Amino acid sequence: MQFSSPAGSLKPSYIREILSAASQPDMISMAGGLPASSLLPVDLIRTSCESLADHRELFQYGASRGYSPLITTLNKLYPEQNNPWLICNGSQQGIDLIARAFVNPGDGVVAEIPAYLGALQAFQLSGAQIYPLYHISEAGEAGSKPDLIQLESHFKTGKVKLFYAVPDFHNPTGKAWSEETRIRVSNLCRHYGVILIEDSPYRELRFSGEQCSSLTPLCPEVCISLKSFSKIGFPGIRLGAMSGPAEFIAIAERIKQATDLHTGLPQQALINALLNHPKYPDHLAHLRNSYRGRHQQLRSELIKQLGNQVQFERVEGGMFIWLKLTKGSGTNVAARALKHKLAVVPGAAFYPEGVIAEDSAIRLNFSNTEPTLIPEAVSRLANSLESSS
Ligand SMILES: Cc1ncc(COP(=O)(O)O)c(C=O)c1O
């Protein structure tokens, strides 16, 4: 069959493939970006699930923009957005709509590399050229930050339309931008007229340190912000939302009409019920506490069992540790780990086509592994390292 060039060259997602291996019996999975199954807030929507059938209007066609009670809730919860909303099937659909709205084949999209694979796939499908943005470490400072000199030099080419960013607990590295980085990036995007995409599915999962500004208030005229209810609610419900300048949301709404008419109303009503439940703030606090504990436990086990064979930074939220191997290849370690019944993703999977992949890291998810299994997971990882084969 003659597929279009972008569709024909789209590679299957390593993570989606590894997730099917991860469901084998006795496998411990640190591969996906999944919330803890035991912490899914099912009880907060139980009554709403049971009463869905009493609301026939939720089983009719709905508005492409989204279910208006949910939009009212979003305005209340996220006043800093102060822009219109469009409800999507997960934030992944938001990324796809943005790519379709802005990208002509060959247009430039800057992405922090390594990057979230689903975004790279959506941009690749639209024919974008990815301009990689790397992190740098400055003398005397802990951690690293995006190289803003490199960012500006990309912008100066005049070929970049979008900057795709995950400023809060980046996938896959777990890093968060400082307030200063947010201000400087916003100023650069304004100055060069580049659309800044703030993809923030992990923002509510900060378990230490200070919350920083959302990017929208810093540059409302060029910022599109994506919300997801997969990490704080239920990934299976497939619900996300985006807000941005009215002119953009109107175009995105038209593209959504052409794609799937609208997001399912029962799902929107359930997420609306979750967000309005009096115990929703407690649920978030409990999630943060639990993930703080899981992260701390994983850190301690990594230090205890792997010592100087690995390096990693402390993260302040989200779901991931980016583990750098002092020796050997992440791809080999991930393959050996599968034989030891541990699923992890090699760092090389997070690099776009045409960019040289660094194969000396693996991504570890800590949110989905029950605390009792963490020591065993790290022991399997220790048995998978280069020196132990
Ligand atoms: C950075 C990032 N953006 C978007 C998504 C997609 O989320 P959703 O389930 O809302 O489509 C993910 C999922 O892992 C992610 O890590």
The ligand as a Gaussian input file, in Angstrom:
#p B3LYP/6-31G(d) Opt

LIG

0 1
 C        4.775000      15.167000      28.706000
 C        3.528000      14.443000      28.341000
 N        2.605000      15.052000      27.605000
 C        1.458000      14.469000      27.252000
 C        1.186000      13.166000      27.640000
 C       -0.105000      12.540000      27.198000
 O       -1.009000      12.592000      28.239000
 P       -2.562000      12.298000      28.018000
 O       -2.813000      10.994000      28.694000
 O       -3.255000      13.452000      28.688000
 O       -2.837000      12.252000      26.557000
 C        2.110000      12.472000      28.421000
 C        1.875000      11.087000      28.816000
 O        2.673000      10.390000      29.364000
 C        3.319000      13.129000      28.791000
 O        4.252000      12.550000      29.533000

